[in-house]
């Protein structure tokens, strides 16, 4: 895990959890862990997309 992504991942996970608040009155550890995992991989995918786009533009 990239340590520098822990803070942004936690922020994004909190946003994801706030969208689930109506569905769940209590967040179990599994729900929180799933939101954190989803947020982490969303951030990694975004970083990869940006890196790819930067590389593409540098070739132009």
N, C-alpha and C positions, 0 to 999 in steps of 0.2 A: 504494500500500500504506500502510495506517495504521501508522506507526512504533511506536506504543504497543502494537500487537498482536504485535510480533516475538517478545518473550519468551514470552508465553502460547502463541503458535503453535508455537514451538520445543519447549516442554514437551509440548504435545498431540501434536506430530509424533513426539517420542521415545516417547510412550506407544503411538502407533499402530505405530511400528517395532518396539517390544518384542513386540507381538502377531504380527508377521511373522517374528520371529527363528527360529522353527522351520522356516519355509518357505524362508528364505534364509540361507545361512551367511555371505554377504558382501553388504553393501548397496552397490549401485552408486549413482553420483550421481543417476541417473534415479529409483531407488526412493526415495531421500531427498527429492528434489525433489517427487515425487508425494505423499509423506506430508506434507510441509510445505504444499503447495498444498491438499490435502484438509483439513488442520487449519485453515488460514487461512479457508477458505470456511465451515467448520463454525462457527468463532467469529463470523464476520460474520452468518451466518444466526441464530445465537443472540442476537446483539445486536439484530438487526432484530425478532426475536420479542419480546424484552423491551421494546423501544421501542414496538412496536405495542400490547402489553398495557398499558403505562403510559398511553399515549394513550387507550385504550379505557376504562380505569378513571377517568381524569380527566374523561371525558364523563358518567360516571354521576352 
